[in-house]
């Protein structure tokens, strides 16, 4: 034993010369050196590969150039060039009011001989494929949303972001990429934006440069125009799936585990008050739509939103929408006004698309006055932050209530907080399901039923993690017992 311990030098100055930086390149140590291998050999084989890979990615990003040019000289670009020549002559031969009464198929049939006539005038010869594409873009221009139509019809695209007439990005499978479309000019893009917002009775111009709207399929649209947008008119479209998303589908996508899906189904069926928390684009509205599937078909459900985008899967559902002020600044109907009015409409559940301000207090009051099972979404990064934001929203209003009373109101009203998050690989996960238990002093007490724990990421950058149960007896078990779900609820949580 003593012989083994004597191999380590007791005095740092007695260390071999190989360990002194000023001596130049280290030499291989002699006997006993295995205990203190050279620094540059110390686990470098393990650490250097990921470290160098990460640093090389940083170097590439620092040295890279931003290629923002869209389009190109492909087939679509040539068709759009021909469209610019044909469109003015076509409009001279068409009655716009009569064209507006036709659908796209009828208009295409009406246009076909006129387009051939114009092409003959311009001495342009097109093959059948080019002619078909030209008919489509002309009809889209007159009845649809111009270049946006092809993006709206692509089922793989979930978000469309137009940054002025010459740059459009789309999100596909959680990743942003440049789209190959352009508008003629700012005036063309502005006309498309006006066409979108006019469909829902909104307006956008220099006096009202911001507008929220929706498309017929329920997709959410936000428009901001100059002088607020410096690159020209900006349009942001959040598309929604035509096929209703269910909790089982979310489980299949890897958004949650089997037990988490069971708990959320029971929570929706047992009229628990649920707040869905998360960042922009994390899937809050999708989760809310999925949870609505568990509502009893016999219940009367009212939804309240700024721009109606929820697509509930229930027969007895009445959507309500706020109204912005008129030019004189009068006539605005806020979410708070609609919540107060909804209480007089005999709802079983009230669902808010998103709470942003003092209407939070009205929703909590509804949750506490016989409207169990109410739900809402809210922007925050964690369940604890979600509770803090709710307190701040109520304090933003004119309600003169001590903070302790507000905290107690939240603790008494909210049963579950479902935290959703979009991870950096583009996937969306349910990262926490948290119960609100009550008050301890002036602090709201919570407990995690489930949590997503990050483990690693694979070679393709896909995040690998695990959904972990808190293995605690749920505080909301009594609500589940009232509906006969206490046993499966307890088994799923434990």
C-alpha positions as CSV (number, residue, x, y, z in Angstrom):
1,X,0.0,0.0,0.0
2,X,2.8,2.4,1.0
3,X,4.6,1.7,-2.3
4,X,1.5,2.6,-4.3
5,X,1.0,5.9,-2.5
6,X,4.7,7.0,-2.9
7,X,4.2,7.2,-6.7
8,X,2.3,10.5,-6.4
9,X,4.6,13.5,-5.8
10,X,3.5,15.3,-2.6
11,X,5.0,18.6,-3.6
12,X,3.5,20.2,-6.8
13,X,7.0,21.6,-7.7
14,X,8.3,18.0,-7.8
15,X,6.0,17.1,-10.7
16,X,7.8,15.9,-13.8
17,X,8.8,18.4,-16.4
18,X,6.2,17.1,-18.8
19,X,3.5,18.9,-16.9
20,X,5.1,22.4,-17.0
21,X,3.7,24.5,-20.0
22,X,7.0,26.5,-20.3
23,X,8.9,23.3,-21.0
24,X,7.4,23.0,-24.5
25,X,5.9,19.8,-25.9
26,X,5.0,17.3,-23.1
27,X,6.8,14.0,-23.0
28,X,5.5,10.6,-22.2
29,X,5.7,10.1,-18.4
30,X,7.6,7.2,-17.0
31,X,6.6,4.8,-14.3
32,X,3.7,6.0,-12.2
33,X,2.6,8.5,-14.8
34,X,-0.7,6.7,-15.5
35,X,-2.2,8.4,-12.5
36,X,-1.5,11.8,-13.9
37,X,-1.7,11.6,-17.7
38,X,-0.9,14.7,-19.8
39,X,-3.6,17.4,-19.8
40,X,-4.1,17.2,-23.6
41,X,-4.8,13.5,-23.3
42,X,-7.2,13.8,-20.4
43,X,-10.6,12.6,-21.8
44,X,-9.9,14.6,-25.0
45,X,-10.8,11.6,-27.2
46,X,-14.3,11.7,-25.7
47,X,-14.8,15.5,-25.5
48,X,-13.1,16.8,-28.6
49,X,-15.4,15.4,-31.2
50,X,-18.7,17.0,-29.9
51,X,-16.8,20.2,-28.9
52,X,-15.1,20.6,-32.3
53,X,-18.4,19.8,-34.0
54,X,-20.2,22.5,-32.0
55,X,-17.5,25.0,-32.5
56,X,-17.3,24.3,-36.3
57,X,-21.1,25.0,-36.5
58,X,-20.5,28.3,-34.7
59,X,-17.7,29.2,-37.1
60,X,-19.8,28.4,-40.1
61,X,-22.6,30.5,-38.8
62,X,-20.3,33.4,-38.1
63,X,-18.7,33.3,-41.5
64,X,-21.8,32.5,-43.5
65,X,-23.7,34.8,-45.8
66,X,-27.4,35.3,-45.6
67,X,-28.8,34.2,-48.9
68,X,-32.2,35.9,-49.0
69,X,-32.8,36.0,-52.7
70,X,-36.0,34.2,-53.6
71,X,-37.4,32.8,-56.8
72,X,-35.2,31.9,-59.7
73,X,-35.6,31.4,-63.4
74,X,-37.5,28.2,-63.3
75,X,-40.9,27.1,-64.7
76,X,-42.9,29.1,-62.1
77,X,-40.9,32.3,-62.8
78,X,-41.5,32.1,-66.5
79,X,-45.3,31.5,-66.0
80,X,-45.4,34.6,-63.7
81,X,-43.6,36.7,-66.3
82,X,-46.2,35.7,-68.9
83,X,-49.0,36.4,-66.4
84,X,-47.7,40.0,-66.0
85,X,-48.2,40.5,-69.8
86,X,-51.5,38.7,-70.1
87,X,-53.3,40.1,-67.0
88,X,-53.8,43.8,-68.1
89,X,-55.2,42.7,-71.5
90,X,-57.4,40.1,-69.8
91,X,-58.9,42.7,-67.4
92,X,-59.8,44.9,-70.4
93,X,-62.0,42.1,-71.7
94,X,-63.6,40.9,-68.4
95,X,-66.4,42.5,-66.3
96,X,-65.0,42.3,-62.7
97,X,-68.5,42.3,-61.1
98,X,-69.6,39.4,-63.3
99,X,-66.4,37.5,-62.6
100,X,-66.8,37.9,-58.9
101,X,-70.1,35.9,-59.0
102,X,-68.4,32.8,-60.5
103,X,-66.4,30.1,-58.6
104,X,-62.9,29.2,-59.7
105,X,-63.9,26.3,-62.0
106,X,-66.5,28.4,-63.8
107,X,-64.1,31.4,-64.1
108,X,-61.4,29.1,-65.6
109,X,-63.8,27.9,-68.3
110,X,-64.8,31.5,-69.1
111,X,-61.2,32.6,-69.2
112,X,-59.8,29.9,-71.4
113,X,-60.8,31.3,-74.9
114,X,-60.0,34.8,-73.8
115,X,-56.5,33.8,-72.6
116,X,-55.9,32.0,-75.9
117,X,-56.9,35.2,-77.8
118,X,-54.6,37.4,-75.7
119,X,-51.7,34.9,-76.2
120,X,-52.3,35.1,-79.9
121,X,-52.1,38.9,-79.8
122,X,-48.9,38.8,-77.9
123,X,-47.5,36.1,-80.3
124,X,-46.8,33.7,-77.4
125,X,-47.1,30.0,-77.8
126,X,-47.5,27.8,-74.7
127,X,-47.7,24.1,-74.3
128,X,-50.6,22.5,-72.4
129,X,-48.8,22.5,-69.1
130,X,-47.8,26.1,-69.3
131,X,-51.3,27.1,-70.4
132,X,-52.9,25.2,-67.4
133,X,-50.4,26.9,-65.0
134,X,-51.2,30.3,-66.5
135,X,-54.9,29.8,-66.1
136,X,-54.4,28.9,-62.5
137,X,-52.3,31.9,-61.5
138,X,-54.7,34.3,-63.3
139,X,-57.7,32.9,-61.5
140,X,-55.8,33.0,-58.2
141,X,-54.9,36.6,-58.9
142,X,-58.5,37.6,-59.5
143,X,-60.5,35.5,-57.0
144,X,-57.9,34.1,-54.6
145,X,-54.8,35.5,-52.7
146,X,-52.4,35.5,-55.7
147,X,-49.0,33.9,-55.0
148,X,-50.1,32.9,-51.5
149,X,-52.6,30.3,-53.0
150,X,-49.9,27.7,-53.8
151,X,-48.5,28.0,-50.2
152,X,-52.0,27.8,-48.7
153,X,-52.7,24.6,-50.7
154,X,-49.5,22.9,-49.6
155,X,-50.5,20.6,-46.6
156,X,-46.8,20.4,-45.4
157,X,-46.7,24.1,-44.7
158,X,-47.8,25.2,-41.2
159,X,-46.8,28.9,-41.2
160,X,-46.4,31.5,-43.9
161,X,-44.5,34.7,-43.2
162,X,-44.5,37.5,-45.9
163,X,-41.8,40.1,-45.2
164,X,-42.6,42.6,-47.9
165,X,-43.2,41.8,-51.6
166,X,-39.9,40.1,-52.4
167,X,-39.3,37.8,-49.4
168,X,-41.6,35.0,-48.1
169,X,-40.6,32.3,-45.6
170,X,-42.6,29.2,-44.7
171,X,-42.4,26.7,-41.9
172,X,-42.2,23.0,-42.9
173,X,-41.9,20.3,-40.3
174,X,-40.8,22.9,-37.7
175,X,-38.1,24.4,-39.8
176,X,-38.1,27.8,-41.6
177,X,-37.2,28.0,-45.2
178,X,-37.4,30.5,-48.0
179,X,-40.4,30.2,-50.4
180,X,-40.0,30.6,-54.1
181,X,-42.7,33.2,-54.6
182,X,-42.7,37.0,-55.0
183,X,-45.4,39.7,-55.4
184,X,-45.2,42.2,-58.3
185,X,-44.7,45.1,-56.0
186,X,-45.8,46.6,-52.7
187,X,-49.2,47.7,-54.1
188,X,-49.9,44.1,-55.3
189,X,-49.1,42.7,-51.8
190,X,-51.2,45.4,-50.1
191,X,-54.2,44.5,-52.3
192,X,-53.9,40.9,-51.3
193,X,-53.7,41.9,-47.6
194,X,-56.8,44.0,-47.9
195,X,-58.7,41.2,-49.6
196,X,-57.9,38.9,-46.7
197,X,-59.0,41.3,-43.9
198,X,-62.1,42.5,-45.8
199,X,-63.5,39.0,-45.8
200,X,-64.1,39.2,-42.1
201,X,-65.2,42.8,-41.9
202,X,-61.8,44.2,-40.8
203,X,-59.8,46.9,-42.4
204,X,-56.1,47.7,-42.8
205,X,-54.7,51.0,-44.0
206,X,-52.4,53.8,-42.8
207,X,-54.8,54.9,-40.1
208,X,-55.4,51.2,-38.9
209,X,-52.0,49.6,-39.8
210,X,-52.6,46.5,-37.7
211,X,-55.3,43.8,-38.3
212,X,-56.1,40.3,-37.1
213,X,-58.2,38.2,-39.4
214,X,-58.9,34.6,-40.4
215,X,-59.3,32.6,-43.6
216,X,-62.3,30.5,-44.4
217,X,-60.6,27.3,-43.2
218,X,-59.9,28.9,-39.8
219,X,-56.2,29.8,-40.4
220,X,-55.2,32.8,-38.4
221,X,-53.8,35.9,-40.2
222,X,-52.0,39.0,-38.9
223,X,-51.3,41.9,-41.1
224,X,-49.1,44.9,-40.4
225,X,-48.6,47.6,-43.0
226,X,-46.3,50.7,-43.5
227,X,-45.4,53.0,-41.7
228,X,-45.1,50.4,-38.9
229,X,-43.6,47.8,-41.2
230,X,-40.4,49.2,-42.8
231,X,-40.0,46.5,-45.5
232,X,-43.6,46.9,-46.8
233,X,-46.8,45.0,-45.9
234,X,-46.1,42.0,-43.7
235,X,-48.5,39.0,-43.5
236,X,-48.2,36.2,-41.0
237,X,-50.5,33.2,-41.5
238,X,-50.8,30.3,-39.1
239,X,-52.4,27.4,-40.9
240,X,-54.6,24.8,-39.2
241,X,-54.9,21.2,-40.2
242,X,-58.1,20.3,-42.0
243,X,-58.3,17.0,-40.1
244,X,-59.1,17.6,-36.4
245,X,-56.2,16.8,-34.1
246,X,-56.9,14.5,-31.2
247,X,-55.0,13.7,-28.1
248,X,-54.2,10.2,-29.5
249,X,-52.8,11.8,-32.6
250,X,-50.6,14.1,-30.4
251,X,-49.4,11.0,-28.5
252,X,-48.6,9.3,-31.9
253,X,-46.5,12.4,-32.9
254,X,-44.4,11.9,-29.7
255,X,-45.8,15.0,-28.0
256,X,-46.7,13.1,-24.9
257,X,-46.7,9.6,-23.3
258,X,-49.5,7.1,-23.0
259,X,-50.1,8.0,-19.3
260,X,-50.1,11.8,-20.0
261,X,-52.7,11.3,-22.8
262,X,-54.9,9.3,-20.4
263,X,-54.6,12.1,-17.7
264,X,-55.5,14.8,-20.2
265,X,-58.5,12.9,-21.6
266,X,-59.8,12.4,-18.0
267,X,-59.2,16.0,-17.2
268,X,-61.2,17.2,-20.2
269,X,-64.0,14.8,-19.5
270,X,-64.2,15.6,-15.7
271,X,-64.6,19.3,-16.2
272,X,-61.3,20.4,-14.7
273,X,-60.3,24.0,-15.2
274,X,-57.3,23.9,-17.5
275,X,-54.8,26.6,-18.5
276,X,-52.6,25.7,-21.6
277,X,-49.3,27.6,-21.3
278,X,-46.5,28.0,-23.9
279,X,-44.6,30.2,-26.3
280,X,-45.5,31.4,-29.8
281,X,-46.0,28.5,-32.2
282,X,-45.7,25.9,-29.4
283,X,-49.1,24.3,-30.2
284,X,-51.4,25.8,-27.5
285,X,-54.4,26.2,-29.8
286,X,-53.8,22.7,-31.2
287,X,-53.8,21.3,-27.6
288,X,-57.0,23.2,-26.8
289,X,-58.8,21.9,-29.9
290,X,-57.6,18.3,-28.9
291,X,-58.9,18.7,-25.4
292,X,-62.2,19.9,-26.6
293,X,-62.9,16.5,-28.1
294,X,-63.4,15.2,-24.5
295,X,-66.2,17.6,-23.7
296,X,-69.6,15.9,-23.3
297,X,-71.7,16.5,-26.5
298,X,-74.6,17.6,-24.3
299,X,-72.7,20.6,-22.8
300,X,-73.1,24.1,-24.2
301,X,-69.7,25.5,-25.0
302,X,-68.9,29.2,-25.7
303,X,-65.5,30.2,-27.2
304,X,-64.3,33.8,-27.0
305,X,-61.4,35.1,-29.2
306,X,-60.0,38.2,-30.8
307,X,-60.0,36.4,-34.2
308,X,-62.0,33.2,-34.1
309,X,-59.6,30.3,-34.9
310,X,-60.7,27.5,-32.5
311,X,-62.3,24.6,-34.3
312,X,-64.1,22.7,-31.5
313,X,-65.3,19.2,-32.2
314,X,-68.7,19.5,-30.3
315,X,-72.2,19.9,-31.7
316,X,-73.4,22.6,-29.2
317,X,-70.7,25.2,-29.7
318,X,-71.1,29.0,-30.2
319,X,-68.0,31.0,-31.2
320,X,-67.9,34.7,-30.2
321,X,-65.4,37.3,-31.6
322,X,-64.3,40.7,-30.3
323,X,-64.7,43.9,-32.4
324,X,-62.1,46.6,-32.8
325,X,-62.9,50.3,-32.5
326,X,-64.2,52.3,-35.5
327,X,-62.4,55.3,-37.0
328,X,-63.6,57.5,-34.2
329,X,-62.2,55.1,-31.6
330,X,-65.7,54.0,-30.4
331,X,-67.6,50.8,-30.5
332,X,-64.9,48.3,-29.4
333,X,-66.1,45.1,-27.8
334,X,-63.3,43.5,-25.7
335,X,-62.8,39.9,-24.5
336,X,-63.8,41.1,-21.0
337,X,-67.1,42.4,-22.4
338,X,-67.8,39.1,-24.1
339,X,-67.0,37.0,-21.0
340,X,-69.4,39.0,-18.9
341,X,-72.1,38.7,-21.6
342,X,-71.4,34.9,-21.9
343,X,-72.4,34.4,-18.3
344,X,-75.9,35.4,-19.3
345,X,-76.0,32.9,-22.2
346,X,-76.3,29.7,-20.0
347,X,-72.9,28.2,-20.9
348,X,-71.7,25.0,-19.4
349,X,-68.1,25.9,-20.3
350,X,-66.4,29.1,-21.4
351,X,-63.2,28.7,-23.5
352,X,-60.9,31.7,-24.1
353,X,-58.6,31.5,-27.1
354,X,-56.0,33.5,-25.3
355,X,-55.9,35.8,-22.2
356,X,-53.7,38.8,-22.3
357,X,-55.1,41.3,-19.8
358,X,-57.7,42.0,-17.1
359,X,-60.2,39.6,-18.7
360,X,-58.3,36.9,-16.8
361,X,-60.3,37.9,-13.6
362,X,-63.6,37.5,-15.4
363,X,-62.6,34.0,-16.5
364,X,-61.5,33.0,-13.0
365,X,-64.9,34.3,-11.7
366,X,-66.6,32.1,-14.3
367,X,-64.6,29.1,-13.2
368,X,-65.7,29.7,-9.6
369,X,-69.4,30.2,-10.4
370,X,-70.6,26.9,-11.8
371,X,-68.7,26.9,-15.1
372,X,-66.3,24.1,-14.3
373,X,-64.3,22.8,-17.2
374,X,-63.4,26.2,-18.6
375,X,-60.1,26.5,-20.5
376,X,-57.8,29.1,-21.9
377,X,-54.3,29.6,-23.4
378,X,-51.6,31.9,-22.2
379,X,-48.1,32.9,-23.2
380,X,-45.5,31.8,-20.7
381,X,-42.4,29.6,-20.4
382,X,-43.3,27.5,-17.3
383,X,-46.3,26.7,-15.1
384,X,-44.9,28.8,-12.3
385,X,-44.4,31.8,-14.6
386,X,-47.9,31.1,-15.9
387,X,-49.4,31.7,-12.4
388,X,-47.3,34.9,-12.0
389,X,-48.5,36.2,-15.4
390,X,-52.1,35.6,-14.4
391,X,-51.6,37.6,-11.2
392,X,-50.0,40.4,-13.2
393,X,-52.8,40.5,-15.8
394,X,-55.4,41.0,-13.1
395,X,-53.3,43.7,-11.4
396,X,-53.1,45.5,-14.8
397,X,-56.9,46.1,-14.7
398,X,-58.8,48.5,-12.5
399,X,-59.8,45.9,-10.0
400,X,-58.7,47.0,-6.5
401,X,-57.9,43.7,-4.8
402,X,-54.9,42.7,-2.7
403,X,-52.4,40.5,-4.4
404,X,-53.0,37.7,-1.8
405,X,-56.7,37.6,-2.7
406,X,-55.8,37.4,-6.4
407,X,-53.5,34.5,-5.7
408,X,-56.2,32.7,-3.7
409,X,-58.7,33.2,-6.5
410,X,-56.2,31.6,-9.0
411,X,-55.4,28.7,-6.7
412,X,-59.2,28.0,-6.1
413,X,-60.0,28.3,-9.8
414,X,-57.3,26.5,-11.8
415,X,-56.9,22.8,-11.6
416,X,-54.2,21.9,-14.2
417,X,-51.6,23.8,-16.2
418,X,-50.5,22.0,-19.4
419,X,-47.1,23.4,-20.6
420,X,-46.3,22.9,-24.3
421,X,-43.1,23.8,-26.0
422,X,-41.5,23.9,-29.4
423,X,-38.0,22.4,-29.1
424,X,-35.1,23.6,-31.2
425,X,-35.4,20.6,-33.5
426,X,-38.9,21.8,-34.5
427,X,-40.8,19.2,-32.5
428,X,-43.6,20.2,-30.2
429,X,-43.8,18.4,-26.8
430,X,-46.0,18.6,-23.7
431,X,-43.2,19.4,-21.3
432,X,-45.2,19.5,-18.0
433,X,-48.6,18.7,-16.6
434,X,-48.8,20.6,-13.3
435,X,-51.5,20.6,-10.6
436,X,-52.5,23.7,-8.7
437,X,-53.0,22.5,-5.1
438,X,-53.8,25.6,-3.1
439,X,-52.2,28.3,-1.0
440,X,-49.4,28.0,1.6
441,X,-49.1,31.4,3.2
442,X,-49.1,33.8,0.2
443,X,-47.6,31.3,-2.2
444,X,-49.5,29.2,-4.7
445,X,-48.5,25.5,-4.2
446,X,-48.2,23.2,-7.3
447,X,-47.0,19.7,-8.0
448,X,-45.8,18.2,-11.3
449,X,-47.8,15.1,-12.4
450,X,-45.5,14.7,-15.5
451,X,-42.4,16.3,-16.9
452,X,-40.3,15.9,-20.0
453,X,-36.6,15.4,-19.3
454,X,-34.0,16.1,-22.0
455,X,-31.5,13.3,-22.5
456,X,-29.5,13.8,-25.7
457,X,-29.8,14.5,-29.4
458,X,-29.0,12.2,-32.3
459,X,-26.8,12.8,-35.3
460,X,-29.7,14.5,-37.2
461,X,-30.2,17.0,-34.3
462,X,-33.4,15.3,-33.2
463,X,-33.9,15.8,-29.4
464,X,-34.2,12.6,-27.4
465,X,-35.9,12.8,-24.0
466,X,-38.2,10.9,-21.6
467,X,-41.6,11.7,-20.2
468,X,-41.3,11.1,-16.4
469,X,-44.1,10.7,-14.0
470,X,-44.0,12.6,-10.7
471,X,-45.5,9.4,-9.0
472,X,-47.7,11.6,-6.7
473,X,-51.3,11.1,-5.7
474,X,-53.2,13.8,-7.7
475,X,-55.0,16.5,-5.7
476,X,-57.7,16.6,-8.4
477,X,-58.6,12.9,-7.8
478,X,-61.8,13.9,-6.1
479,X,-63.1,15.6,-9.3
480,X,-62.2,12.4,-11.3
481,X,-64.1,10.4,-8.7
482,X,-67.3,12.4,-9.3
483,X,-67.3,11.2,-12.9
484,X,-66.2,7.6,-12.1
485,X,-62.6,8.0,-13.5
486,X,-60.7,8.0,-10.2
487,X,-59.1,4.5,-10.6
488,X,-57.7,5.0,-14.1
489,X,-56.7,8.6,-13.2
490,X,-54.7,7.4,-10.2
491,X,-53.1,4.6,-12.1
492,X,-52.0,6.9,-14.9
493,X,-50.4,9.4,-12.4
494,X,-48.6,6.7,-10.4
